[in-house]
Amino acid sequence: MSSLLRPSSARARSSLTVLTAFLTLAGPVAARADFLDNLNPMNWFAPEKYVTKVLKDPPAEQLYDKGLAELKTRDFENASKSFSKLEKAYPYSQYQRKGLLMTTFSQYENGSFDDAIGSAKRYLTLYPNSADSPYLTYIEGMSYYNQIPDVSRDQERAEKAVAVFQELIAKYPKSEYVEDARYKVQVARDQLAGKEVSIGRYYLIRQQYTAAINRFRNVLAKYQDTRHSEEALERLTEAYLAMGLPQEAQTAAAVLGHNFPDSPWYKEAYSRLKGENLAPSEDQGSWISKTFKKMGVG
């Protein structure tokens, strides 16, 4: 039995001798302590030790050029990140302004319109008198404009686009963006009028005539310079006839015929009146007549 244990005992003594020799040659006590810690199984799954290092920001020009290079390859998402990093790394400097400007542009080109709106607003708050303020206002307006949905959905974006473009026109009348802003206002207002007409039709079909008339009235009061005013007048003719108010129906048709004589909507309104043995006849005291005269139409 003792002969079977000897080899193991010999190997144990040999291993202990090697370990002792290694520790003797291993150097300072601290080094030996680290070595023993590594041999301890309880330390094998301990959290790693991290050293906190303060990394310097890349030079401003390097960040700016990186963003420009990414723009050149149409990598707008990474470009916006590079310019955003530039803006945050160099506050109260020209690079903050340039970084925020280019961040807004990159976000817009990337189709990240809500991010572009936020960045544009921040720029205009920090640099209201900047030479680039008209451009940033235009970007904000376009970011709303590009999100305008069809008339079956909420038109909040159209309303905001109109407000921003009107602000651009009022504050920067000589800006190169004014002409396009005016066109975009017209398109967005047409969309808002279309929404009102759509809702009015909904009520008209369901014979909720008062609610329908209120919607068509909004079109004449707010958006009569849009193409939807023709339909609104015809729908008023229809609604008033259904309510048994022929004089208002005749006025609506008369105003429609006077301002849009070639409109197919006038032909429809005329036909409806004729079916009731009536003809277009304007009542100057009607709200319809007053609304058009107030707006300089008719």
C-alpha positions in Angstrom: 0.0 0.0 0.0 2.8 2.4 0.9 4.6 1.7 -2.4 1.4 2.8 -4.3 1.4 6.2 -2.5 5.1 7.0 -3.0 4.8 8.3 -6.6 2.0 10.7 -5.6 3.9 11.9 -2.6 7.0 12.4 -4.7 5.1 14.4 -7.3 3.5 16.5 -4.5 7.0 17.2 -3.0 8.3 18.0 -6.5 5.4 20.4 -7.3 5.8 22.2 -3.9 9.5 22.6 -4.5 8.9 24.2 -8.0 6.2 26.5 -6.6 8.5 27.6 -3.7 11.3 28.3 -6.2 9.0 30.3 -8.4 7.7 32.4 -5.6 11.3 33.0 -4.5 12.2 34.3 -7.9 8.9 36.1 -8.5 10.0 39.3 -7.1 8.4 41.6 -4.6 5.7 40.6 -2.1 3.0 42.5 -4.0 3.6 40.5 -7.1 3.5 37.2 -5.2 0.2 38.3 -3.6 -1.3 39.0 -7.1 -0.1 35.6 -8.3 -1.7 33.9 -5.3 -4.9 35.8 -5.8 -5.1 34.5 -9.4 -4.7 30.9 -8.1 -7.6 31.4 -5.6 -10.7 29.8 -7.3 -12.9 32.3 -5.3 -11.4 35.1 -7.4 -11.9 33.5 -10.8 -15.4 35.0 -11.3 -14.7 38.3 -9.6 -15.5 41.5 -11.6 -12.7 42.8 -13.8 -10.8 45.8 -12.6 -11.2 48.8 -14.8 -9.0 51.9 -14.9 -10.8 55.2 -15.5 -9.2 57.1 -18.4 -10.1 60.6 -19.6 -10.2 60.5 -23.4 -9.6 63.8 -25.2 -12.1 65.0 -27.8 -10.9 64.8 -31.4 -9.8 68.2 -32.8 -12.7 70.3 -34.0 -11.6 70.4 -37.6 -11.2 66.6 -37.6 -14.8 66.2 -36.4 -16.1 68.7 -38.9 -14.2 67.2 -41.8 -15.5 63.7 -40.8 -19.1 65.0 -40.9 -18.5 66.6 -44.3 -17.0 63.3 -45.7 -20.1 61.4 -44.4 -22.4 63.9 -46.1 -20.5 63.5 -49.3 -21.3 59.7 -49.2 -24.9 60.5 -48.2 -24.4 58.8 -44.8 -26.6 61.4 -43.2 -27.2 59.5 -40.0 -23.5 59.3 -39.1 -23.0 62.8 -40.3 -25.6 64.1 -37.9 -23.8 62.2 -35.1 -20.4 63.7 -36.0 -21.8 67.2 -36.2 -23.7 66.7 -32.9 -20.5 65.6 -31.2 -18.7 68.6 -32.5 -21.4 70.9 -31.2 -21.3 69.4 -27.7 -17.6 69.1 -27.5 -16.9 72.8 -28.2 -19.6 74.9 -26.5 -19.6 78.7 -26.7 -17.5 78.6 -29.9 -18.1 78.9 -33.6 -18.0 75.1 -33.8 -21.0 74.8 -31.6 -23.0 77.0 -34.0 -21.6 75.2 -37.1 -22.1 71.8 -35.6 -25.8 72.5 -34.7 -26.4 74.0 -38.2 -25.0 70.9 -39.9 -26.7 68.5 -37.5 -30.0 70.0 -38.4 -29.3 69.8 -42.1 -28.1 66.1 -41.8 -31.2 65.1 -39.8 -33.4 66.7 -42.4 -31.7 65.0 -45.3 -31.9 61.7 -43.4 -35.7 62.1 -43.1 -35.5 62.4 -39.3 -37.9 65.3 -39.4 -38.8 65.5 -35.7 -35.1 65.5 -34.8 -34.5 68.3 -37.4 -37.4 70.3 -35.9 -35.9 70.0 -32.4 -32.4 71.0 -33.6 -33.7 73.9 -35.7 -35.7 75.3 -32.7 -32.6 75.0 -30.5 -30.5 76.8 -33.1 -33.0 79.7 -33.4 -33.1 80.0 -29.6 -29.4 80.2 -29.3 -28.7 82.3 -32.4 -31.9 84.3 -33.2 -29.9 86.9 -35.2 -27.7 84.6 -37.1 -27.4 85.0 -40.9 -28.5 81.3 -41.1 -31.7 81.9 -39.1 -33.9 82.2 -42.2 -32.6 78.9 -43.5 -33.1 77.1 -40.2 -36.7 78.5 -40.0 -37.2 77.1 -43.5 -35.9 73.7 -42.5 -38.2 73.7 -39.5 -41.2 74.5 -41.8 -40.2 71.9 -44.4 -39.8 69.3 -41.7 -43.5 69.8 -40.7 -44.5 70.1 -44.4 -43.0 66.8 -45.3 -45.1 65.1 -42.7 -48.5 66.4 -43.8 -50.8 63.3 -44.1 -53.8 62.9 -46.4 -57.0 64.7 -45.4 -58.5 61.7 -43.7 -56.0 62.2 -40.8 -55.2 64.8 -38.3 -53.7 68.0 -39.9 -51.7 69.3 -37.0 -48.5 69.2 -39.1 -50.1 71.3 -41.8 -51.1 73.9 -39.3 -47.6 74.0 -37.8 -46.1 74.2 -41.3 -48.3 77.2 -42.1 -47.4 78.9 -38.9 -43.6 78.5 -39.4 -43.7 79.6 -43.0 -45.8 82.6 -42.2 -43.2 83.5 -39.5 -40.4 83.2 -42.1 -42.3 85.5 -44.5 -43.0 88.1 -41.8 -39.5 88.1 -40.2 -37.3 87.6 -43.3 -39.3 89.2 -46.2 -36.1 89.5 -48.3 -35.0 85.9 -47.7 -34.4 83.7 -50.7 -36.8 81.1 -49.1 -39.8 83.5 -49.0 -41.2 82.6 -52.5 -41.2 78.9 -51.8 -42.6 79.5 -48.3 -45.5 81.3 -49.8 -46.2 78.4 -52.1 -46.0 75.9 -49.3 -48.4 78.0 -47.2 -50.9 77.8 -50.1 -50.5 74.0 -50.4 -50.8 73.5 -46.7 -53.9 75.8 -46.4 -55.5 73.9 -49.2 -54.9 70.7 -47.2 -56.5 72.2 -44.2 -59.5 73.3 -46.2 -59.8 69.8 -47.7 -60.0 68.4 -44.2 -62.9 70.8 -43.3 -64.8 69.9 -46.4 -64.2 66.2 -45.8 -65.7 66.5 -42.3 -68.5 68.6 -43.6 -69.4 65.9 -46.2 -69.4 63.3 -43.4 -72.0 65.3 -41.5 -74.0 66.1 -44.6 -74.4 62.4 -45.6 -75.7 61.7 -42.1 -78.1 64.6 -42.4 -76.5 66.5 -39.5 -76.9 69.7 -41.4 -76.0 72.2 -38.8 -72.6 70.5 -38.1 -72.0 70.3 -41.9 -72.8 74.0 -42.4 -70.4 75.0 -39.7 -67.5 73.1 -41.4 -68.3 74.6 -44.8 -68.5 78.0 -43.1 -65.0 77.5 -41.8 -63.8 77.0 -45.3 -65.3 80.3 -46.5 -64.0 82.2 -43.4 -60.5 80.8 -43.3 -59.6 79.2 -46.6 -61.8 80.8 -49.3 -58.7 81.5 -51.4 -58.3 77.7 -51.9 -59.9 75.5 -54.5 -62.2 73.9 -51.8 -64.3 77.1 -51.5 -66.2 76.1 -54.7 -67.3 72.8 -53.2 -68.1 74.4 -49.9 -70.5 76.8 -51.5 -72.3 74.0 -53.4 -72.5 71.9 -50.2 -74.1 74.9 -48.5 -76.6 75.1 -51.2 -77.4 71.4 -50.7 -77.5 71.7 -46.9 -79.7 74.8 -46.8 -82.2 73.3 -49.2 -82.4 70.2 -47.0 -83.1 72.4 -44.0 -85.8 74.3 -45.8 -83.9 77.5 -46.0 -84.1 78.3 -49.7 -82.9 82.0 -49.4 -79.6 80.9 -48.0 -79.3 78.2 -50.6 -80.0 80.7 -53.4 -77.3 83.1 -51.9 -74.7 80.3 -51.7 -75.4 79.4 -55.4 -75.4 83.0 -56.5 -72.0 83.8 -54.8 -70.6 80.6 -56.3 -71.8 81.5 -59.8 -70.5 85.1 -59.5 -67.0 84.1 -58.4 -66.7 80.8 -60.2 -69.0 80.9 -63.2 -67.3 78.0 -65.0 -67.0 75.7 -62.0 -68.7 72.3 -62.2 -69.8 72.9 -58.6 -71.8 75.9 -59.8 -73.5 73.8 -62.4 -74.4 71.3 -59.6 -75.7 74.0 -57.4 -77.8 75.6 -60.2 -79.2 72.2 -61.0 -80.3 71.6 -57.4 -82.1 75.0 -57.3 -83.8 74.4 -60.6 -85.1 71.1 -59.2 -86.9 73.1 -56.5 -88.1 75.7 -59.0 -85.6 78.2 -57.6 -82.8 80.3 -59.1 -79.6 81.8 -57.7 -80.3 85.1 -56.0 -77.9 86.8 -53.6 -79.1 88.2 -50.3 -76.7 90.9 -49.4 -77.5 90.5 -45.7 -76.5 86.8 -45.7 -73.4 85.8 -43.8 -72.2 84.1 -47.0 -72.3 87.4 -49.0 -70.7 89.3 -46.2 -67.9 86.8 -45.8 -66.9 87.0 -49.4 -67.0 90.8 -49.5 -65.0 91.0 -46.4 -62.3 88.8 -48.0 -62.3 90.9 -51.1 -64.0 88.3 -53.3 -67.2 88.7 -55.2 
